[in-house]
Amino acid sequence: MISRWKWILKQTFKKLWFRATLFAIVAIITALLSILFKSMIPESVSVKVGAEAVDNILNILASSMLAVTTFSLSIMVTAYGSATTNVTPRATRLVVEDVTTQNVLATFIGSFLFSLVGIIALSMGAYGERGRVILFIVTLVVVALILITLLRWIQHLTSLGRVGETTAKVEQAAIETFIARARNPCLGGYPWLENNEQPKGTVAVYPKKIGYVEYIDMVKLSKLLTNDPR
């Protein structure tokens, strides 16, 4: 059994907002680092990079990435609806947790924020001639990353939300669950007696709300039972 905090982190990593936020923070930091390292660039190199070169690229990225992100979100909503209608509503969560989709959207959002921060910093004159060179190099890297991501996204769209792909995700999740259950059926506890009689000194616990049990903190439960005076 994994600890409670590891389980919480595992669930957090699967969320779309986590990857998007992480990529956005990295993009903003990357855009601002060009200001700090501008003194490392020789003046002879800074002259070769035109003042409008970075501006034009960043403007293109800012406008295109916002449109691509909006379009990708609409595709995601359609895929979720397809999974709910054609497979099962429970499969929607597996489609939402798709790693490739999350990385693609996070890359698009991060690229948009990177270009936006770069445009603002350039307008304020924070980079200077040398800082513009670093920003230009980083921008080229971002463009290459976007191209690779777009190619992956196009390939991934051919199977996103399809019945076969979604069914395969459900099968894989079911297999992993059954394997974990077979390896540790009682979660470290003792099995119930075969006579179906409630053991002496035990208390039945009934839930107050209807839902799915996702995690049982056996470590915390064991400590509570150990400290129980009964």
N, C-alpha and C positions, 0 to 999 in steps of 0.2 A: 504494500500500500504506500502510495506517495503521500507526502505531508500535505497539510491544508494549503500552505503558501505556495508549494510547487503546483498544486492543482489550480489555484487561482491564477498563477502566472501562465500556466498552460492554456487556460481558458481565455486569458487576456490576449495572448499572442494570436489567437484565432480570430480576434475581432478585426473588422475592417478599419475602424477608427484608429487602432493602435499602429498598424503599419503606415497608414496615411499620415498620422501625426509624427511618427518617427522619421519618415522620409521628408516631411515638411521641415522639421527641425534641422535635419542634416543639410537640406538645401539652403536654408537661411544662413546657417553657420558657414557653409561653403562660400556663399556670396559675400559674406562679411570678412572672411579670412583674406580675401584678395586685398583688402585695405591694409591689413597688418603686414603682409609680406611684399608690399610693393617696393620697399627699399632694396630688395634682393635683385631686382631687375635692372640691368645696365640701361643707361639713357639711349645708347645706340639702337637697342632693340625696340624701345618704346616708340621711336620715331617711325619705324617700319609699319606699325599697326595704326591704321587710320582711325580717326576719332569716331567716324560714323559706322565702322565695321561692327563693333559690339552692339551699338544702339539698334541697328537694323535687325540683327539676329535676335536680340532680346525681345524686341517688339513683335517679331514673328512668333516667337515661342509663347509669349504671353497671350496673344490672341488665339493661336491655334490650340494650345494645350487646354484652355478653358472650354473651347468647343468640343475637343476630343473627349475630355472628361465628362462633359454633359451627355454626349452621345453614348459613351461607355456605360454610364449609369442607367440610361434608358434600356440598353441591351441587357444589363443585369436584372432589371425589374422584369423584363420580358422572360428571361431565363428562369427566374424564380416562379413566375406564374405558370410557365410550362412544366416545371418540376412538380408543382402542386397539383396541376390538373391531370397530367399524363402519368405520373408515378404515384406519389403520396405526399400529403402536406408535411410529413415528418422529414422527407428528403430535402426540403427547402433549406434547412439548417446546414446540411452537408454542402449544398451548392453555395451558400453564403460564405462558408469557411474555406472555399476553394483558394489555394495558395496563389496560383497563377493570376487569378482575377484580382486578388488583393494587391499583389505586387505591381500589376499593371496600373491599377488606379492610383496606388501610392506614388508610382513613378510619375504619372501624369500630373498629379496634384503637386508633388515636390518640384517638378520642372516649372510649373506655372508660378509657384511662389519664388523659386530661384530667379526667374526672369523678372518678376515683379520687384523683388528686393534690389536686383541689379539695376533696374531702370530708375528706381527711386534714389539709390546711392549715386548713380551717374548724374542725375539731375541736380543733386546737392554738391557735386564736385568732390566727393569723398575719395575717389580712386586716384585721380591724377593720371598723368601719362603712363607711369610705370604700373600702377594698379590696374589700368585698363588692359594691359598686356596679360596679366594673370587672369583677369576676368574673361578675356578672349579665349585663353587656353582652356579654362574650366568650362566655358560655354560650348566649345567644340566637343569636349568629353560628354557633356550633357546631351548634345545633339546625337552623338553616337549611341549613347544609352537609350535615347528615345527611339531611334531607328531599330535597335535590337528588340526593344520592348514591343514596338508596333508589329514587327514580324512575328513575335511570339503570340501576340494578341490575335492577329489574323488567323493563325493556325489554331489557336485555342477556341475561337468563335465557332469553328466547324463542329465542335462537340459540346459546347456549353449549353446545358439545359436539355440536351437530347435524352430520349428515353434510355437508350443503351448506356450512355455515360453516367446518367444519374443512378440507374439501377446498379451499375458496377460500384459506385460510391457506397450505396446502401449495403451491398454484399460485403464489401471490404470492411465497413464499420461493424457489421454483424459478426464477421469472422473474428475481428480483433476483440470484440466483446466476449464472444464465446471462449476464445483462447484464454483471456484474462480470468474469466469465471472458472474455467477448468483448472487453471494453475492455482487459484486461491479461492475455492468455493465458499469458505466460511469467513473470509477476510481476517484470518488469524484467530477467530473465536471457536467455540465448541458447537457442533451441530445439534439441532433439536432432536429430542428423543423420538423414537419411532412410534411410541404409544400416543403421540399427539397431546400428551398432558403437559400443562404448563409447569415448568420446574418450580420448586419451592423457593420462596424469597424473591421471585421475579415480579416485575410489574409490566403490564401491557401498555405500550405507548401508541396512541392513536394520533394521526395527523389532524391538524386543524384546517388545512387547506388541501385541495386536490391538486396533484401535480406529479412530476417525474422526479425520482430520486437520482441525482447525478453524482453525489459523492457522500460517503460516510467517513467521518473523521474517527477512525478506530483508535488512534493514539489518544485523542482527547477523551473518547468514550472509555478507554481503558483506565485513564487517570481518574475519571469520575467514579468508576466502579471500585477502584482501589481505595479511594478516600471515603467511600460510603460506609458509615458506621454500622450498617446492617450486615 
